[in-house]
Amino acid sequence: MKHAILFTAFCICLAARGEDTAFLEALRALAQPLDDSRDALVERLAGADLVLMGEASHGTAEYYTLRGELSLRLLDEHGFRFVAVEGDWNSIHRLHRFVTGQTDPEGGARELMQGFDRWPQWMWANEEFADFVEALRAWNLQRPPEQRAGLFGIDVYGMEDAIRELPGHLEPVDPELAGRVRQSLDCFSRFLGNMGAYARAAQVGPLSPCGGAADGVLRRIRGHIDDHPERWSDGDALHALQMARVIQSAERHYRTMAWGGAASWNHRATHFFETAQHLLEYYGPESRGIVWAHNTHIGDARANAMGQTGQHNIGQLAREALGPENVAALGFGTRQGTLLAGRQWGGPRQTLTKPPAPPGTLEDLKHRAAPGNHVFFLNDAPEVLEQTIGHRAAGVIYHPEREYPGNYVPTSLSRRYDVFIFLETTRALTPLHP
């Protein structure tokens, strides 16, 4: 409700100025046609150690295809080493093995994606992402194994897969270690299939045995890698450690969910950033990487309403830890079109129509300033673009008839992003699952 009140106030303020406002003029001056600016866009992103590529919804085709195009160019032309997406570690790790040539299923990426069974399946099991995965594999197979780029997931929601698969991954390394880890993780067994029950149980007690079990599993695996490095390949060690980190971070995320406030969101956001850090370390001190996630994750939280509620995100944490000059945050937006989403959590996906952006919003003002597809380089933007204005964000749950004003986040455009791509009209993803 507070966000809606803030949004309404800001939009009234900007809309009241009419079309010849300084904000409109600044947008008009900065707008560069997207089709003519791809080379300049790649060069701008290439100067960062970590490129954060956003999306204004999880169900829009053009966001996936453009991020795929830009990522392949950064890998090919500028030596970036990995792409990390807002997906589950274990599910995406199967794609990592595929794109690096460690597996070769008959049906390719699409066969592997048929196993993506956690809702919303369409978020990564879609034709647009499958095209990118196949292209990444083809690019990798032209290179020696040690020069191939990786593909990873940075989210915590794959906790249950990690709990099920981690002991089996440890078995060939040390059966005794696998047994101890399996015994520790048994604490979670009654919650598998319903981690929401874990969050509800936290209202009754702190569930310290499970939190302690998650912390202990990570310490035990770290200790084994340090004591017996000869038993571990680099890739096997990374996979084991990251599964343990997913379990630890997800436990904190679910446990604090019942408490309210920013803690649950922040545990998840911290895991996003720490995963990117671990991948940079894994690929070496000179490595650079790419992250795909929603605008609410990659755009600096201090530049929108999130910061006012104590929430942080990977965009903020990356700038603070790596330095703003070493991070490039690329935001996306669209005025109208279709997208895939559900109307309730776990419900059937639908192709829904985004209504045209309401007057006074960022998307509306951009359309009025410069219709069409444009890119905005914001590092030298005039001060007026620091002003706060409503900016659309749609999640996996979407109600187009109720999106105004609730889906419009008060945003300082030039403080939130380094680059922004605006697409006039977009279409829904093409899902793989029937």
N, C-alpha and C positions, 0 to 999 in steps of 0.2 A: 504493500500500500504506500509506504514511504516513497519508493521508486516512482510510482505512478504520480504522486503529488509533485515530486521534483520534475518529472518529465513534463507534466502539463504546464507548469510554470515556465519552464525554459522554452517550450514550443510556442506558447502565447507571446513570449518576449520576442522571439525571432520572427514569427509570422507577422507581428504588428509592424515590422519595419518596411514591409513591401519588398518588391523584387530588386530594388537597387541598393540593397544593403551591402555593407563592407564584407559580410560573410559570403554573399553570393558572388561578389566581385573577386574575392580571393579564390574561391573555388574555380571560377571561370578562368582566372589567370594561370592556375596551376594545372588545369586539365590537359592531359596529353593523350591523344588517341591510342588505345591499347595496341591495335595492330601495328602501329608505327613505332612502338616504344619497347618492344620485347627485348631487344639487345640492351638498351639502356637499363631496363628493369633487371636483367640478369647481372649486369655489371654492378648495379647498386647492391644487390643482394650478396654478390660474391665477396664483398669486402668484410663480411661478418664471419665470426667463428661459429655462431649458431643462428640459423635462419628459421624463424617461426612463421609458418604459413597457416592462416586462419580460414574460417568459413563462417558465414552468417546463419547457416543451418546445416544439419547433418544429412540432409536429403536432396542436395542440389548438384546436378551433374557437372556443371561448368566449374564449380570449385575444385572437384576432383581432377578433371582433365587439365585445368590450368596448373594446379599444383604438380601434377605429374609431369607436364611439359617443362616447367621451370626446374623441377628437381633433377630430371635427367640432364638438363643442360649444366646445372651446377656440378653434378657428378662428372660429366664428361669433359667440360671445359675448365673447371676450376678445382678439381681434386677433392670434392666433398666425399666423405666416407660412408655415411649412413643416412637413412630416412627412418624416423621414429614417428609412429602414428598413435592417435588417441584410441588404441585398441588393446585387447588383452595380450599379455606377454606370450602365453603358451600358444594361442591361436596364430598370432602373427609369426611366432618362431618357426612354425611349420612352413610358412611362406618364406622366411629367411633361409631355411635350408634349401628350399626350391630355387630361390633367385640366385643363391651362391653355388648351385650345381651339386649339392649334396644329395638331393633326391630328384627323381624324374618320373612323377606319376603320369600314367597314360593320358589322363584328362587334363594335365597341366594345372595351372592356378585354379581354374574353376572347379576341378575335382576336389582340391583341398578346401576351397571355400564352402563346398556343400556341407562340410563338417562344422561350420560356424553356426552353432545352435543357440547361442545366448541372444536374447532380445536386446536391442534391435538388430536382427541379422543383416538387414540391408545396409547398415552403416559401413561394413567392409566387404560383405558378400554382394558385390554389384559389378556390372559390366565395366564401368568406368575404372574402378580400382583394379579389376582383373586385367584390363588392358595395360595399366601401368606396371603391374607385377610381371606380366609376360615381357614387356619391353625392358624392364630392369634385368630380368634373367638373360635376355638376348644380349644386352650390353655387357653384363658380367662375363658371360661365357667367351667373350672375345679377349679376356684378360686372364693373367695368371691368378690362381686362387688367392694369393696374398694381397692382390690389388682389387678384389671384388668388393662392391659396396653391400652393406647389410640392410636389413629391413626388420624393424622391431616394434613392439607395442609398449606403451608407457602407462597404461591404466592399471587400476587396482581391482577391477571387477572380474578379472580372471582368477581370483583367489581359489575358487573351488577346483579348477583344473590344476593349479599349482599344487594344491594339497594332495590331489590324487596322483599326480605324475612325478613329484619330486622324489619320493622313496625309490621308485623304479629307476629313475635317472642315476641315483647313487649306488644302486645294487652292484653294477659291474666295477665300480671304483672301490667300494668297501662294504660288503654285506652287513657288517656290524654297525657301521655308520647308518646305513639305510634302515636297519631295524630300530635303532634309537630314534631316528627322525620320525619313522612311522608311528612309534609309540607316543612321541610328543604330540604329533598332529592328531592323534585319536581324540584329543580334547574337542576338536571341531566336528567330529563325525556326526553328532546329532543335529548339527545345523546345516549340513550339506544339502543343497537343494532349496534352502530357505534361509539365506543369511540375514534377511530382515528379522527373523526370530532372534538372531544373535543381538541385533540392535535393541530389540524390545527387552531381551533378558538383561541388558545392561542397565535398564531402568531399575531393576531389582537389586543388582549387585555389580561390582566392578569387573567380574569375570577375570580376575587377575591370573588364575591358572592358565587360561588360554593366551592372554597377553604375554605371560612369562614363557609359555611354550613357544610362541612365535619368535620372541627375542632369542630364546635358547637355541632354536634350530639354526638361526642365522649365525650365531656365535660358533656353534659346533662345526658348521660347514666351513666358515672362515678359518677356524683353527686347523681343520683337516687339510685344507689347501696350503696353509702356511707350513704345516709339519710334513706333508707328503706331496710336494709340488710335482714330483716325477710321475704321479698317478693321474695327473690332470692335464688335458689339453686346454689351451686358452679358451676355446669355445665352450667346452664342457663346464669349465669353472664359471664362466660368465652365466651360462644357463642355470646352473645350480644356485649360484648366489642370487640371481635375479628372481627366481621362483621364491626363494626364501624372503627376499625383500618385499615381493608382492604380498605374501602372507602377512608379514609384519605390518606393512602400511595399511592393508585392507582391514586387519583386525582393529587398528587404531581408528580408521575411518568409520567402521560400523559401530565400534564401542562408543565413540563420541557423538554419533548421529542422534542418539536419544537425548543428549544433553542440550541440543539447540546451539545457537551461536555459530561462530565461524570455524570452530575447531575441526569438524568433520570435513568440510570443504578444504581446509588448509592442509590436512594430512594428505588428501588426495593430490592437491596441487604440488605439495612438496615432493611427493613421490614422482610426479611428472618430471620435475626439474632434476631431482637426484638421479633418475634413470638416464636423462640426457648427459649429465655429468659422468656417470659411470661409462657410458658409451664413448664419450670423448676420451676418457682415460684408457679404455680398452683399445681404441684405435691409435693411440699415441699422442705425444705432446703437441704435435703440429696439426692434428686432425680437426676437421670441421664437420658439422652435421646439420640436418634439417629435421624439423618437427612439424607434423600436421596436427592441428587441433582446432577446436572452435575458437572464434574470436574472443569469447569470454575467458579463454585460457591464455591465448598468446598476446592479446592487447594488454598493456600495463594496467594492472588493477587500480593503481593510484590515480588513473585518469578517468575513472568512471565511478558509478555508485558503489561498486564492490569495496573500494578502499574506505568508504565511509562506514562500512559495517565490519571492518577488521579482516576482510578476506584478502588473501594474496593469490597470485597465480604464477605460472611459469614465465610469463612476460615480465612481471616485476622482479621475480627472483633471479632471472637470467641477467637482467640489466644491473641489478645490485651486485651479483657475484662476478660477472665477466666484464662489466663496464658497458655502458650504453653504446659506445663506439664499436663494440664487438658483437652486438646483437642487432638483427634486422627483423622487425615485426611487420609482417605483411597482412593487412586486414582485407576482407572482402565484404561487399554489400551489393544488393540488387533492389530495383524498384518494384518489380512485379514478376509473376511467373508461377510455376508449380514446384512442389517438393514432395518427397516422401516423408511421412510421419505417422504417428499413431495419435489417437485422441485420448488414450489412457495408457499407463505403463503396462506393458505386456499385451496390449490389444492389437488388433489387426492393423497392418500398415495400410495407408491410403494415399492416393495421389491427391493432394490438397492444393488449392489455388491461393497464393498470396494476394491479397488485395493491393491496389496501388498505395504507395506510401502516403500517409496523411500529411496535410499541409504543415509546414514548419519543422518537419523532421529532416535529418541529414539526407536521407534518400530522396525526399521531395525537393529539397533545395539543390541537391546535386543535379537532379533531372532538369530543374528550371535553369540552372547555370550553364549546363553543357549536356544536352541529351546525347545518349549513345554510351559506348563502352570506353572508359577512360582509366588511366592510372594517374595517381597523385603522389609525387615525391614530397614528403612532408618535413624533411629535416630543416629546410630553410623557409618553411611556411610563415606567412605573416601572423602576428600575434592574435589577430581576430579568430583564427582557427583553433586557438586554445579554449575558446568559449564552449560551454557545455550545451549539448543539444541531443535530442532523442535519436538513437541509432538502433535499428532493428536487430533482434537476435531471436532466432527460432530454434528450439531444441527438438528432441525426438518425440516429444509430445507437443502438439500444436493445435490450436483452435483459431482458425483465421477469423471467425466471426467475433472473437474476443481479443484479438491481438492489440488493439489500440485501447489504452496506452500501455498495457502490461508488458508487451514484448519489446518495448522501446527503452533502451538503457541510456540514462544520461551520460554522455560521453564527451570528453575533450579530444577531438579528432587528432590533432597534431601531437598531443602528449601521449596518446594511447598507441599510435602506430608510427612506423617510419615510412611506410608506403601503404597506399590504399588503392584497391582495384574496385571500380564500380561497374557493374553489368546492368544494362537497362532491363533486360528480360531474360529469365533463366528457366530451365526445365528440371523435372524430377529425375533422380537417379533411376537406372534400370536394374532392378533387383535380380539376383540369380535364383533365389528360392521361389518356387511357385506359390 
